Each structure stands twice: as C-alpha cells, then as structure tokens.
Amino acid sequence: MRAFVATQPKRIAPVNLFSHVKFEHLLAGISGGVTSTLVLHPLDLLKIRFAVNDGQILTRPSYNGLGNAVSTIIKEEGVRGLYRGVTPNCWGAGASWGFYFLFYNAIKAWMLESSNKKTLGAGSHMLAAAEAGVITLFITNPIWVVKTRMCLQYSTSTGLPPSKHYTGMLDALVKVYRHEGIPGMYKGLIPGMFGVSHGALQFCAYEEMKKKYISYYQLPVDDKLGTMQYLSFAALSKLFAASVTYPYQVIRARLQDQYKEYSGVSEVIKRTWRYEGVRGFYKGLPAYFLHVTPNICIVFLIYEKLTVSSEPENIFPEDDVL
C-alpha cells in the first residue's frame, strides 16, 4: 500500500524592506557628500548669507554681489571666513546623502519586489525619494540648524548673547539644546518637509532621464552609463528641481537664523513678502545655482562609480527597460 505523503503549501517569504538595505549606498553617499562639501562650501555659505539678509539688521554685513561678498569676507574674516560652518556642513552633507541613498535604494528595491515589476514609473520614484527624504530630514535637521548658525557668525557681530555665539559644532549643538530645547534643534523642519518635494522632483527627473536614455539606445537595464551622461542628468535634474522649489531654502534659513525670531513659517512668508516682495524669496539664488550644479555632479558621479554592482533595478538584469 502506497504511503500517503501530505504536502505542505509552499510558503512565500514576506517582502522585507530591511533585506534590501545595502551599506555601500550609505558609504557612497557619505563619500560624495563630504567631497563636494569640502570643495564647494564657500558658495553654500554665500547662499545662506544672501538668503537671510533682509536689510533690517544693521550689524549684518551687506554685499553688492558675489564678487563683493567674497572680497568683503576675506578682508574682514580672512580666508577662514569662507569656511565658517564647514564642519557641520560636512557632517550634515555626508549623513544626508548617505542616509538618502541608503533609504532611497532600499525603498526602491522593496517596491520592485513587492509589485513584481521590472521597473518603476515616475510616481514610484517620486514616492521613494519623498519617503527617503522625510526619514533623512528627521535624522539630520539638528546638524543643519548648527551649520546655518555657524555660517552666520560674522566678525562684525557683537550684539549676540553668549548662548548664541558658538565656538564649534559640538558647542553649538549643546547650546541650542540647552537654551532652545528640542524645538530649537528642529527649527526649519516644516519648510524642510516642503524641501522633500525638491528631492523627489530631482530624483524622479534623474531616474526618468536615465531610463529614457537606456531605452532609446536599447541598452541593458543594468548597464552603467558614461561619466558625461551621469553629470548631464544630475545637473539638469538638480536645476529643474531647484528652480521650482528654491523659496523653501530662504524660509528655512531665516527660521534657523540666530539673529531673528519668527513665530513660524507663516510669519517668515508674510514679513518677507511685505518688506522684500517676490525677490526676497529668491535671494541667494545665483550662489545656490553655482553651488548645487557642480555639487550634485560630484555627489552623483562618486555615488554611481562606487555602486557599480549594487543598483536595485539589477533585480531583473535579464530584462530590457520597458
């Protein structure tokens, strides 16, 4: 008599987001973020100083343009003045890009496996970028508060209380927490949330340009593009996102400014509009464009070159892009 063997239904393992975490994305993002910051920090400092200058604080230096700003800072503060805040900026940029790429690629890979699709559409790329941006923002916002304040420590500033004068990054973190608490550490968080749309638009445009390029030239889905393609797609996607979302940068910087107090985002918007008009929301834009274009090229180039074999879309390397 043949023995009856009961067969168990095949179990399908649940899709686990954490199984898609690859730390090479974290390391690549940190490398790109720190490298670009060390090279381009002076332009970031100029952008912040232009963005917060509403002309209402007499002790704040006034600049007539980028060239005048550079010469004035060097004259009054020395070359070191151009690198005020570089330490928290390196920490912030490294952590932000590292965590952003880590979470973004893990979420993207999880979406692909969950949906059993070959590639993701524009909406999915935007959603993955937005989710990664929110998580990263909560982790790094205190560092950005410190970076902004240290960039705004002018040599001519003598009216600040000791609680708002900082000798370094750690001193700033301690003083902000001690005198302003958790709310002080998270100033600018709400406009930073609006800034998530910047990252979402940027990554969506970047991914779509890559996908269209690969599809047009009928390349394998896991094919690594050339340096010029990466640089072009990174620069164009960044300029597109920046041109749409820049006002949030001004609002965020003003909320984090230690020289002025605002009750919230709405007050910043009202006062900026009342005293400066539309132009007030775009102060520092030339310096910002000069900073972010090479910045994003450096970050993306280093990232793409350090993650040659770890792209999430390599889950289906045998299939062509649709």
C-alpha positions in Angstrom: 0.0 0.0 0.0 1.5 3.3 -1.1 2.1 5.6 1.8 0.3 8.9 1.6 2.6 11.9 1.9 1.0 15.2 2.9 2.3 18.1 1.0 2.6 21.5 2.7 1.7 24.5 0.7 4.8 26.5 -0.3 5.4 29.4 2.0 6.1 32.7 0.4 8.5 34.8 2.5 7.2 38.2 3.3 8.9 41.0 1.5 11.2 42.7 4.0 12.4 46.2 3.5 15.5 45.7 5.6 16.7 42.9 3.4 17.2 45.5 0.7 19.5 47.7 2.8 23.0 47.9 1.2 25.6 49.8 3.1 27.6 50.5 0.0 24.9 53.1 -0.8 25.5 54.7 2.6 29.3 54.8 2.1 29.0 56.1 -1.5 26.6 58.8 -0.4 28.9 59.9 2.5 31.9 60.0 0.2 30.1 62.1 -2.4 28.6 64.5 0.2 31.8 65.1 2.1 33.9 65.5 -1.0 31.5 68.0 -2.7 31.2 70.0 0.6 34.9 70.4 1.1 35.2 71.8 -2.4 32.1 74.0 -2.6 31.4 75.1 1.0 32.2 78.8 0.3 29.4 79.0 -2.2 27.0 77.4 0.3 28.0 80.0 2.9 27.4 82.8 0.4 23.9 81.4 -0.4 22.9 81.4 3.2 24.2 84.9 3.9 22.3 86.3 0.9 19.2 84.3 1.8 18.8 85.7 5.3 19.8 89.3 4.6 16.5 91.3 4.6 18.3 94.6 5.3 16.8 95.1 8.7 19.8 94.2 10.9 22.4 96.9 10.8 25.2 94.7 12.3 24.8 92.2 9.4 27.2 92.8 6.5 25.6 93.8 3.2 27.0 92.6 -0.1 26.5 94.0 -3.5 27.1 90.8 -5.4 29.0 87.5 -5.3 32.4 89.1 -6.0 31.9 91.8 -3.4 30.8 89.2 -0.9 33.9 87.1 -1.4 36.3 90.1 -1.2 34.5 91.5 1.9 34.6 88.2 3.8 38.2 87.7 3.0 39.0 91.3 4.0 37.1 91.2 7.3 37.3 87.5 8.3 40.2 86.1 6.3 40.0 83.1 4.0 38.9 81.1 7.0 35.7 83.1 6.9 34.7 81.4 3.7 34.8 78.1 5.6 32.7 79.0 8.6 30.4 76.1 9.3 32.3 73.7 7.2 32.5 71.0 9.9 28.7 70.7 10.5 28.2 71.0 6.7 30.5 68.0 6.1 28.7 66.0 8.8 25.3 67.1 7.5 26.0 66.6 3.8 27.7 63.2 4.4 24.9 62.0 6.7 22.2 63.4 4.4 23.5 61.9 1.2 24.5 58.6 2.9 21.1 58.0 4.5 19.2 59.4 1.5 20.8 56.9 -0.9 20.6 54.1 1.6 16.9 54.6 2.2 16.0 55.6 -1.3 17.6 52.5 -2.9 16.2 50.1 -0.2 12.7 51.5 -0.7 13.0 51.4 -4.5 14.2 47.7 -4.4 11.4 46.8 -1.9 8.8 48.4 -4.3 10.1 46.4 -7.2 10.0 43.1 -5.3 6.6 43.9 -3.7 5.0 44.8 -7.1 6.9 42.1 -9.0 7.6 44.7 -11.7 10.6 45.1 -13.9 11.0 48.8 -13.5 9.3 51.6 -11.5 7.4 54.5 -13.0 7.9 58.2 -12.3 5.3 58.2 -9.5 7.1 55.4 -7.7 10.4 57.1 -8.0 8.9 60.3 -6.5 7.3 58.4 -3.6 10.6 56.5 -2.8 12.5 59.8 -2.9 10.0 61.6 -0.7 9.9 58.8 1.9 13.7 58.7 2.0 13.8 62.5 2.3 11.5 62.6 5.3 13.4 60.0 7.2 16.7 61.7 6.4 15.4 65.1 7.4 14.4 63.9 10.9 17.9 62.5 11.4 19.9 65.4 10.2 17.9 68.6 10.9 19.8 69.5 14.1 23.0 69.4 12.1 21.6 71.8 9.6 20.5 74.3 12.3 24.0 74.3 13.6 25.5 74.7 10.1 23.3 77.7 9.3 24.1 79.5 12.5 27.8 78.9 12.3 27.8 80.2 8.7 26.1 83.4 10.0 28.8 84.2 12.7 30.1 87.4 11.2 33.2 89.1 12.5 31.2 92.3 13.0 28.6 90.6 15.2 29.0 91.9 18.7 25.4 92.0 20.0 24.7 88.3 20.3 24.3 86.8 23.8 26.8 84.1 24.7 24.1 81.5 24.3 24.1 82.2 20.6 27.8 82.5 20.0 29.4 79.2 19.1 33.0 78.1 19.2 32.4 74.9 17.2 29.9 72.3 16.1 29.6 70.5 19.5 29.4 73.7 21.4 26.6 74.8 19.1 24.6 71.6 19.5 24.9 71.8 23.3 23.9 75.5 23.4 20.9 75.1 21.1 19.6 72.1 23.0 20.3 73.7 26.4 18.7 77.1 25.6 16.1 76.2 23.0 15.4 72.5 23.6 14.1 70.1 21.0 12.1 72.8 19.2 15.4 74.7 18.6 17.0 71.6 17.2 14.2 71.2 14.7 13.8 74.8 13.5 13.2 74.8 9.8 11.7 71.3 9.8 8.4 72.3 8.2 10.0 74.1 5.2 12.4 71.2 5.1 9.4 69.0 4.6 8.5 71.1 1.6 12.0 70.6 0.5 11.4 66.9 0.3 9.5 67.7 -2.9 12.8 69.1 -4.2 14.5 65.8 -3.7 11.5 63.9 -5.1 11.4 66.1 -8.2 15.2 65.8 -8.6 15.4 62.0 -8.3 12.3 61.5 -10.4 13.8 63.6 -13.2 17.2 61.9 -12.8 15.8 58.4 -12.9 13.5 59.1 -15.8 16.3 60.6 -17.9 18.4 57.5 -17.2 15.5 55.2 -18.1 14.7 57.1 -21.3 18.3 57.2 -22.4 18.8 53.4 -21.8 15.5 52.7 -23.6 16.3 54.9 -26.6 19.7 53.3 -27.1 18.4 49.8 -26.3 21.0 49.2 -23.6 20.8 46.5 -20.9 18.9 47.6 -17.8 22.0 47.1 -15.6 24.3 49.0 -18.0 26.4 51.7 -16.3 26.3 54.9 -18.2 29.3 57.1 -19.1 30.6 60.0 -16.9 29.1 62.7 -19.2 25.7 61.1 -19.1 25.7 61.0 -15.3 27.0 64.5 -15.0 24.4 65.8 -17.5 21.5 64.0 -15.9 22.5 65.1 -12.4 22.9 68.7 -13.3 19.7 69.0 -15.3 17.6 67.3 -12.7 19.0 69.5 -10.0 18.5 72.7 -11.9 14.9 71.6 -12.6 14.1 70.9 -9.0 15.9 74.0 -7.7 14.2 76.4 -10.0 10.8 75.1 -8.8 11.4 74.8 -5.0 14.1 77.4 -4.1 11.9 79.7 -1.8 11.8 77.0 0.8 15.6 77.4 1.2 15.1 81.1 2.1 12.3 80.3 4.5 14.3 77.6 6.2 17.5 79.6 6.6 15.6 82.5 8.1 13.9 80.3 10.6 17.3 78.9 11.7 18.9 82.4 11.8 20.1 83.2 15.4 19.7 86.9 14.9 15.9 87.0 14.4 12.9 85.2 15.9 9.9 84.1 14.0 6.7 82.5 15.3 6.7 80.1 12.4 6.7 79.6 8.6 3.7 81.9 8.0 5.4 84.9 9.7 8.5 84.4 7.6 6.4 84.4 4.5 4.4 87.4 5.5 7.4 89.5 6.5 9.5 88.5 3.5 6.6 89.4 1.2 5.8 92.7 2.9 9.4 94.1 3.0 11.1 92.4 0.0 8.4 91.2 -2.3 8.9 88.2 -4.6 12.6 88.9 -4.9 13.0 88.2 -1.2 12.2 84.6 -1.8 14.9 84.2 -4.3 17.8 85.9 -2.5 21.0 83.8 -2.9 19.7 82.0 -6.0 22.8 82.8 -8.1 25.2 81.5 -5.4 22.9 78.5 -5.0 23.0 77.6 -8.7 26.8 78.0 -8.7 26.9 75.7 -5.7 24.4 72.9 -6.4 25.3 72.3 -10.1 28.9 71.1 -9.5 27.9 69.8 -6.1 25.3 67.4 -7.4 27.6 66.3 -10.3 30.3 65.4 -7.8 27.9 63.5 -5.5 26.2 61.5 -8.2 29.4 60.7 -10.1 31.1 59.4 -6.9 27.9 57.5 -5.9 27.4 55.9 -9.3 31.0 54.9 -9.6 31.1 53.4 -6.1 27.9 51.3 -6.6 28.8 49.6 -9.9 27.2 46.3 -9.0 24.5 47.3 -6.5 21.8 49.1 -8.4 18.3 48.0 -7.1 17.0 47.7 -10.6 19.5 44.9 -11.2 16.9 42.6 -9.5 15.8 41.9 -13.1 19.1 42.2 -15.1 17.9 39.9 -17.8 15.0 42.1 -18.9 15.1 45.3 -21.0 13.7 48.6 -19.8 10.1 48.9 -20.8 
